[in-house]
Amino acid sequence: MPPKPQIAIVGPGRLGGALSLALTEAGYRVSEVISRNTPDSRKRAQEIARAIGSVATTPKTSKLDSHLIWLCVPDREISAVARALSHSVGWKGKIAFHSSGALASDELDLLRRRGAAVASVHPMMTFVRGSIPSLKGVAFALEGDAKAIRLARKITRDLGGDAFSISKTNKIAYHAWGGFSSPLLVAMLVTAERVAKAAGLSAAQARKIMLPIVRQTLANYSALGPAGAFSGPIVRGDVPVVQKHLRTLQKIPRAKEVYGALAQAALEYLPARNRKGLKKLLAG
Ligand SMILES: NC(=O)c1ccc[n+]([C@@H]2O[C@H](COP(=O)([O-])OP(=O)(O)OC[C@H]3O[C@@H](n4cnc5c(N)ncnc54)[C@H](OP(=O)(O)O)[C@@H]3O)[C@@H](O)[C@H]2O)c1
Protein backbone atom coordinates (compact mmCIF):
# COMPACT_ATOMS: atom_id res chain seq x y z
CA MET A 1 0.00 0.00 0.00
CA PRO A 2 1.41 3.47 -0.82
CA PRO A 3 2.10 5.61 2.27
CA LYS A 4 -0.77 7.94 1.36
CA PRO A 5 -3.28 5.93 -0.70
CA GLN A 6 -5.87 7.59 -2.90
CA ILE A 7 -9.28 8.04 -1.33
CA ALA A 8 -12.78 8.16 -2.81
CA ILE A 9 -15.32 10.08 -0.73
CA VAL A 10 -18.94 8.92 -1.01
CA GLY A 11 -21.46 11.57 0.12
CA PRO A 12 -20.75 15.28 -0.48
CA GLY A 13 -22.39 16.43 2.75
CA ARG A 14 -21.15 18.11 5.91
CA LEU A 15 -18.59 15.48 6.87
CA GLY A 16 -17.70 14.53 3.29
CA GLY A 17 -16.92 18.15 2.39
CA ALA A 18 -14.82 18.91 5.47
CA LEU A 19 -12.98 15.61 5.26
CA SER A 20 -12.18 16.07 1.56
CA LEU A 21 -10.51 19.41 2.34
CA ALA A 22 -8.67 18.13 5.41
CA LEU A 23 -7.38 15.01 3.61
CA THR A 24 -6.19 17.09 0.66
CA GLU A 25 -4.41 19.52 3.01
CA ALA A 26 -2.79 16.51 4.72
CA GLY A 27 -1.33 15.37 1.38
CA TYR A 28 -3.86 12.71 0.39
CA ARG A 29 -5.32 12.66 -3.10
CA VAL A 30 -9.11 12.48 -3.13
CA SER A 31 -9.63 10.73 -6.47
CA GLU A 32 -13.38 11.35 -6.69
CA VAL A 33 -16.32 12.73 -4.73
CA ILE A 34 -19.29 10.44 -5.31
CA SER A 35 -22.82 11.80 -4.95
CA ARG A 36 -26.33 10.67 -5.72
CA ASN A 37 -27.44 11.25 -9.27
CA THR A 38 -29.64 14.29 -8.61
CA PRO A 39 -28.88 17.86 -9.74
CA ASP A 40 -28.44 19.22 -6.18
CA SER A 41 -26.24 16.33 -5.04
CA ARG A 42 -24.08 16.50 -8.18
CA LYS A 43 -23.70 20.26 -7.65
CA ARG A 44 -22.54 19.73 -4.05
CA ALA A 45 -20.02 17.11 -5.20
CA GLN A 46 -18.79 19.41 -7.98
CA GLU A 47 -18.21 22.28 -5.54
CA ILE A 48 -16.11 20.07 -3.27
CA ALA A 49 -14.27 18.49 -6.21
CA ARG A 50 -13.46 21.94 -7.65
CA ALA A 51 -12.08 23.14 -4.31
CA ILE A 52 -9.65 20.22 -4.03
CA GLY A 53 -8.83 19.52 -7.70
CA SER A 54 -10.79 16.27 -7.79
CA VAL A 55 -13.69 15.00 -9.89
CA ALA A 56 -17.38 14.63 -9.06
CA THR A 57 -18.97 11.33 -10.00
CA THR A 58 -22.10 9.30 -9.24
CA PRO A 59 -22.29 5.58 -8.40
CA LYS A 60 -22.83 4.89 -12.14
CA THR A 61 -19.90 6.97 -13.41
CA SER A 62 -17.50 6.39 -10.52
CA LYS A 63 -14.29 4.47 -11.12
CA LEU A 64 -13.88 3.31 -7.53
CA ASP A 65 -10.23 2.66 -8.34
CA SER A 66 -8.98 4.14 -5.06
CA HIS A 67 -7.47 2.00 -2.36
CA LEU A 68 -9.78 3.50 0.29
CA ILE A 69 -13.50 4.21 -0.15
CA TRP A 70 -14.82 6.42 2.68
CA LEU A 71 -18.61 6.43 3.07
CA CYS A 72 -19.77 9.80 4.42
CA VAL A 73 -23.48 9.16 3.89
CA PRO A 74 -26.16 9.32 6.61
CA ASP A 75 -26.19 6.33 8.97
CA ARG A 76 -29.45 4.98 7.55
CA GLU A 77 -27.89 4.88 4.04
CA ILE A 78 -24.59 3.18 4.86
CA SER A 79 -25.56 -0.46 4.30
CA ALA A 80 -27.64 0.39 1.20
CA VAL A 81 -24.74 2.36 -0.33
CA ALA A 82 -22.36 -0.51 0.52
CA ARG A 83 -24.77 -2.88 -1.21
CA ALA A 84 -25.02 -0.63 -4.27
CA LEU A 85 -21.23 -0.34 -4.54
CA SER A 86 -20.47 -3.96 -3.74
CA HIS A 87 -20.87 -5.19 -7.32
CA SER A 88 -19.26 -2.21 -9.09
CA VAL A 89 -15.64 -3.28 -8.62
CA GLY A 90 -13.54 -6.01 -7.09
CA TRP A 91 -13.13 -5.29 -3.38
CA LYS A 92 -10.29 -7.69 -2.63
CA GLY A 93 -7.45 -5.69 -1.08
CA LYS A 94 -9.52 -2.50 -0.78
CA ILE A 95 -10.39 -0.71 2.43
CA ALA A 96 -13.76 0.88 3.27
CA PHE A 97 -14.63 3.20 6.14
CA HIS A 98 -17.88 4.68 7.33
CA SER A 99 -18.05 7.49 9.87
CA SER A 100 -21.11 6.75 11.95
CA GLY A 101 -20.59 7.26 15.66
CA ALA A 102 -23.47 4.94 16.54
CA LEU A 103 -23.05 2.07 14.06
CA ALA A 104 -20.31 -0.55 13.95
CA SER A 105 -18.16 -1.57 10.99
CA ASP A 106 -20.58 -4.49 10.46
CA GLU A 107 -22.70 -2.11 8.37
CA LEU A 108 -20.04 -2.73 5.71
CA ASP A 109 -20.27 -6.53 5.99
CA LEU A 110 -21.16 -6.93 2.32
CA LEU A 111 -17.88 -5.28 1.33
CA ARG A 112 -16.05 -7.33 3.95
CA ARG A 113 -17.47 -10.51 2.41
CA ARG A 114 -16.22 -9.36 -0.99
CA GLY A 115 -12.68 -9.09 0.34
CA ALA A 116 -12.42 -5.55 1.72
CA ALA A 117 -11.08 -4.66 5.17
CA VAL A 118 -13.58 -2.34 6.86
CA ALA A 119 -13.74 0.03 9.82
CA SER A 120 -15.93 2.65 11.46
CA VAL A 121 -13.93 5.86 11.85
CA HIS A 122 -15.72 8.56 13.82
CA PRO A 123 -14.27 12.00 14.54
CA MET A 124 -15.63 13.48 17.78
CA MET A 125 -16.31 16.81 16.09
CA THR A 126 -19.29 18.73 14.79
CA PHE A 127 -19.52 19.45 11.06
CA VAL A 128 -22.14 21.96 9.93
CA ARG A 129 -22.63 23.95 6.75
CA GLY A 130 -20.67 27.20 6.67
CA SER A 131 -17.92 26.11 9.09
CA ILE A 132 -14.87 23.90 8.55
CA PRO A 133 -13.45 22.82 11.91
CA SER A 134 -9.79 22.04 12.47
CA LEU A 135 -9.14 18.35 13.09
CA LYS A 136 -6.03 19.06 15.18
CA GLY A 137 -6.38 17.28 18.51
CA VAL A 138 -9.74 15.77 17.54
CA ALA A 139 -10.34 12.23 18.83
CA PHE A 140 -11.21 9.60 16.22
CA ALA A 141 -12.98 6.47 17.55
CA LEU A 142 -11.92 3.41 15.54
CA GLU A 143 -13.43 -0.05 15.35
CA GLY A 144 -13.11 -2.81 12.74
CA ASP A 145 -10.63 -5.03 10.87
CA ALA A 146 -6.94 -4.80 11.78
CA LYS A 147 -5.78 -3.76 8.30
CA ALA A 148 -8.41 -1.03 8.07
CA ILE A 149 -7.63 0.19 11.59
CA ARG A 150 -3.92 0.48 10.72
CA LEU A 151 -4.75 2.81 7.85
CA ALA A 152 -7.31 4.73 9.94
CA ARG A 153 -4.65 5.32 12.63
CA LYS A 154 -2.20 6.67 10.07
CA ILE A 155 -4.76 8.95 8.44
CA THR A 156 -5.91 10.23 11.84
CA ARG A 157 -2.30 11.04 12.73
CA ASP A 158 -1.76 12.81 9.39
CA LEU A 159 -4.92 14.89 10.01
CA GLY A 160 -3.52 15.95 13.40
CA GLY A 161 -6.10 13.89 15.30
CA ASP A 162 -5.79 11.32 18.10
CA ALA A 163 -7.01 7.79 17.37
CA PHE A 164 -8.50 5.53 20.01
CA SER A 165 -10.20 2.12 19.90
CA ILE A 166 -13.85 1.65 20.73
CA SER A 167 -15.67 -1.67 21.05
CA LYS A 168 -18.82 -2.34 19.05
CA THR A 169 -20.85 -2.66 22.23
CA ASN A 170 -19.78 0.76 23.53
CA LYS A 171 -20.58 2.70 20.37
CA ILE A 172 -24.12 3.72 21.30
CA ALA A 173 -23.07 5.11 24.70
CA TYR A 174 -20.10 6.80 23.00
CA HIS A 175 -22.44 8.43 20.48
CA ALA A 176 -24.91 9.54 23.18
CA TRP A 177 -21.94 11.19 24.95
CA GLY A 178 -21.16 13.00 21.69
CA GLY A 179 -24.79 14.17 21.67
CA PHE A 180 -24.27 15.86 25.03
CA SER A 181 -21.06 17.48 23.76
CA SER A 182 -22.58 19.38 20.84
CA PRO A 183 -26.18 18.99 19.62
CA LEU A 184 -27.73 18.87 23.09
CA LEU A 185 -25.46 21.70 24.20
CA VAL A 186 -26.95 23.74 21.35
CA ALA A 187 -30.44 22.64 22.47
CA MET A 188 -29.61 23.93 25.96
CA LEU A 189 -28.39 27.26 24.54
CA VAL A 190 -31.49 27.74 22.40
CA THR A 191 -33.63 27.04 25.48
CA ALA A 192 -31.58 29.70 27.29
CA GLU A 193 -32.43 32.15 24.48
CA ARG A 194 -36.13 31.53 25.18
CA VAL A 195 -35.56 32.27 28.84
CA ALA A 196 -33.74 35.48 27.88
CA LYS A 197 -36.82 36.44 25.84
CA ALA A 198 -38.89 36.25 29.02
CA ALA A 199 -36.36 38.72 30.51
CA GLY A 200 -37.02 41.12 27.61
CA LEU A 201 -34.04 40.33 25.38
CA SER A 202 -34.04 39.32 21.71
CA ALA A 203 -32.30 36.10 20.65
CA ALA A 204 -29.48 38.16 19.08
CA GLN A 205 -28.97 40.14 22.30
CA ALA A 206 -29.09 36.94 24.34
CA ARG A 207 -26.41 35.30 22.18
CA LYS A 208 -24.12 38.34 22.45
CA ILE A 209 -24.55 38.56 26.22
CA MET A 210 -24.29 34.82 26.83
CA LEU A 211 -21.17 34.09 24.81
CA PRO A 212 -18.60 35.58 27.25
CA ILE A 213 -20.02 33.65 30.22
CA VAL A 214 -20.39 30.47 28.15
CA ARG A 215 -16.78 30.75 26.93
CA GLN A 216 -15.48 31.44 30.46
CA THR A 217 -17.44 28.45 31.77
CA LEU A 218 -15.79 26.21 29.17
CA ALA A 219 -12.37 27.66 30.03
CA ASN A 220 -13.03 27.02 33.74
CA TYR A 221 -14.29 23.49 33.01
CA SER A 222 -11.09 22.84 31.05
CA ALA A 223 -8.73 24.34 33.67
CA LEU A 224 -10.51 23.49 36.93
CA GLY A 225 -12.78 20.53 36.14
CA PRO A 226 -16.59 20.41 36.61
CA ALA A 227 -16.69 21.02 40.37
CA GLY A 228 -14.33 24.00 40.13
CA ALA A 229 -16.33 25.51 37.28
CA PHE A 230 -19.69 25.23 39.05
CA SER A 231 -21.29 28.41 40.46
CA GLY A 232 -24.82 29.70 41.12
CA PRO A 233 -27.77 29.08 43.44
CA ILE A 234 -27.38 25.27 43.53
CA VAL A 235 -23.79 25.32 44.82
CA ARG A 236 -24.94 28.01 47.29
CA GLY A 237 -27.96 25.89 48.31
CA ASP A 238 -30.36 28.77 47.71
CA VAL A 239 -33.76 27.03 47.74
CA PRO A 240 -35.95 30.20 47.55
CA VAL A 241 -34.18 31.44 44.39
CA VAL A 242 -34.41 28.04 42.66
CA GLN A 243 -38.10 27.96 43.62
CA LYS A 244 -38.65 31.35 41.96
CA HIS A 245 -36.79 30.20 38.85
CA LEU A 246 -39.03 27.15 38.54
CA ARG A 247 -42.16 29.26 38.94
CA THR A 248 -41.13 31.67 36.17
CA LEU A 249 -39.86 28.98 33.82
CA GLN A 250 -43.29 27.30 33.82
CA LYS A 251 -44.41 29.94 31.32
CA ILE A 252 -41.74 28.99 28.75
CA PRO A 253 -42.24 25.76 26.78
CA ARG A 254 -39.77 23.04 27.91
CA ALA A 255 -37.63 25.45 29.95
CA LYS A 256 -38.77 24.18 33.36
CA GLU A 257 -38.17 20.53 32.38
CA VAL A 258 -34.69 21.30 31.00
CA TYR A 259 -33.80 23.34 34.11
CA GLY A 260 -35.18 20.62 36.39
CA ALA A 261 -33.29 17.80 34.65
CA LEU A 262 -30.00 19.72 34.65
CA ALA A 263 -30.44 20.83 38.26
CA GLN A 264 -31.05 17.22 39.31
CA ALA A 265 -27.91 16.15 37.43
CA ALA A 266 -26.04 18.93 39.27
CA LEU A 267 -27.27 17.59 42.61
CA GLU A 268 -26.10 14.11 41.61
CA TYR A 269 -22.65 14.99 40.28
CA LEU A 270 -21.62 18.45 41.55
CA PRO A 271 -21.00 20.20 44.86
CA ALA A 272 -24.13 21.72 46.44
CA ARG A 273 -25.22 23.06 49.81
CA ASN A 274 -28.65 22.23 51.21
CA ARG A 275 -28.81 19.22 48.94
CA LYS A 276 -31.80 17.77 50.81
CA GLY A 277 -33.92 20.94 50.46
CA LEU A 278 -33.07 21.33 46.79
CA LYS A 279 -33.80 17.65 46.06
CA LYS A 280 -37.21 17.97 47.71
CA LEU A 281 -38.01 21.14 45.72
CA LEU A 282 -36.95 19.61 42.39
CA ALA A 283 -38.84 16.37 43.01
CA GLY A 284 -42.08 18.30 43.66
N1 LIG B 1 -22.11 16.19 10.80
C1 LIG B 1 -21.42 15.80 11.85
O1 LIG B 1 -21.20 16.59 12.79
C2 LIG B 1 -20.82 14.42 11.93
C3 LIG B 1 -19.80 14.18 12.85
C4 LIG B 1 -19.21 12.92 12.92
C5 LIG B 1 -19.68 11.90 12.08
N2 LIG B 1 -20.71 12.16 11.21
C6 LIG B 1 -21.18 11.05 10.37
O2 LIG B 1 -20.92 11.36 9.01
C7 LIG B 1 -21.90 10.73 8.18
C8 LIG B 1 -22.54 11.79 7.28
O3 LIG B 1 -23.16 12.77 8.10
P1 LIG B 1 -23.33 14.27 7.60
O4 LIG B 1 -23.71 15.07 8.80
O5 LIG B 1 -22.17 14.68 6.79
O6 LIG B 1 -24.63 14.11 6.69
P2 LIG B 1 -25.12 15.04 5.50
O7 LIG B 1 -24.58 16.42 5.64
O8 LIG B 1 -26.57 14.82 5.38
O9 LIG B 1 -24.39 14.42 4.22
C9 LIG B 1 -24.65 13.15 3.75
C10 LIG B 1 -24.35 13.13 2.29
O10 LIG B 1 -24.53 11.82 1.80
C11 LIG B 1 -25.21 11.89 0.57
N3 LIG B 1 -25.88 10.65 0.23
C12 LIG B 1 -27.02 10.14 0.79
N4 LIG B 1 -27.31 8.98 0.20
C13 LIG B 1 -26.35 8.76 -0.75
C14 LIG B 1 -26.13 7.75 -1.70
N5 LIG B 1 -26.98 6.73 -1.79
N6 LIG B 1 -25.04 7.85 -2.51
C15 LIG B 1 -24.20 8.89 -2.43
N7 LIG B 1 -24.38 9.91 -1.54
C16 LIG B 1 -25.45 9.83 -0.72
C17 LIG B 1 -26.17 13.04 0.76
O11 LIG B 1 -26.60 13.44 -0.51
P3 LIG B 1 -27.77 14.51 -0.77
O12 LIG B 1 -26.96 15.77 -0.78
O13 LIG B 1 -28.33 14.11 -2.05
O14 LIG B 1 -28.72 14.39 0.38
C18 LIG B 1 -25.28 14.03 1.46
O15 LIG B 1 -24.50 14.78 0.55
C19 LIG B 1 -22.90 10.05 9.13
O16 LIG B 1 -22.55 8.70 9.27
C20 LIG B 1 -22.68 10.79 10.44
O17 LIG B 1 -23.01 10.00 11.56
C21 LIG B 1 -21.28 13.39 11.11
The ligand as an ORCA input file, in Angstrom:
! r2SCAN-3c Opt
* xyz 0 1
  N     -22.106     16.188     10.798
  C     -21.418     15.805     11.853
  O     -21.199     16.591     12.786
  C     -20.824     14.421     11.927
  C     -19.799     14.184     12.855
  C     -19.211     12.925     12.915
  C     -19.682     11.900     12.081
  N     -20.711     12.157     11.210
  C     -21.179     11.048     10.372
  O     -20.924     11.365      9.013
  C     -21.903     10.725      8.180
  C     -22.537     11.789      7.284
  O     -23.155     12.765      8.105
  P     -23.334     14.265      7.605
  O     -23.708     15.065      8.804
  O     -22.171     14.676      6.786
  O     -24.634     14.114      6.694
  P     -25.119     15.044      5.499
  O     -24.582     16.421      5.641
  O     -26.570     14.817      5.379
  O     -24.394     14.420      4.224
  C     -24.654     13.155      3.750
  C     -24.354     13.134      2.294
  O     -24.534     11.817      1.799
  C     -25.210     11.892      0.568
  N     -25.885     10.648      0.232
  C     -27.021     10.139      0.793
  N     -27.314      8.978      0.198
  C     -26.354      8.765     -0.748
  C     -26.127      7.750     -1.699
  N     -26.978      6.728     -1.789
  N     -25.037      7.850     -2.514
  C     -24.196      8.893     -2.432
  N     -24.380      9.908     -1.543
  C     -25.449      9.830     -0.723
  C     -26.172     13.036      0.763
  O     -26.596     13.445     -0.511
  P     -27.767     14.515     -0.769
  O     -26.964     15.774     -0.783
  O     -28.332     14.109     -2.052
  O     -28.724     14.387      0.380
  C     -25.279     14.033      1.460
  O     -24.497     14.777      0.548
  C     -22.904     10.049      9.128
  O     -22.550      8.701      9.274
  C     -22.676     10.791     10.438
  O     -23.010      9.999     11.564
  C     -21.279     13.391     11.108
*
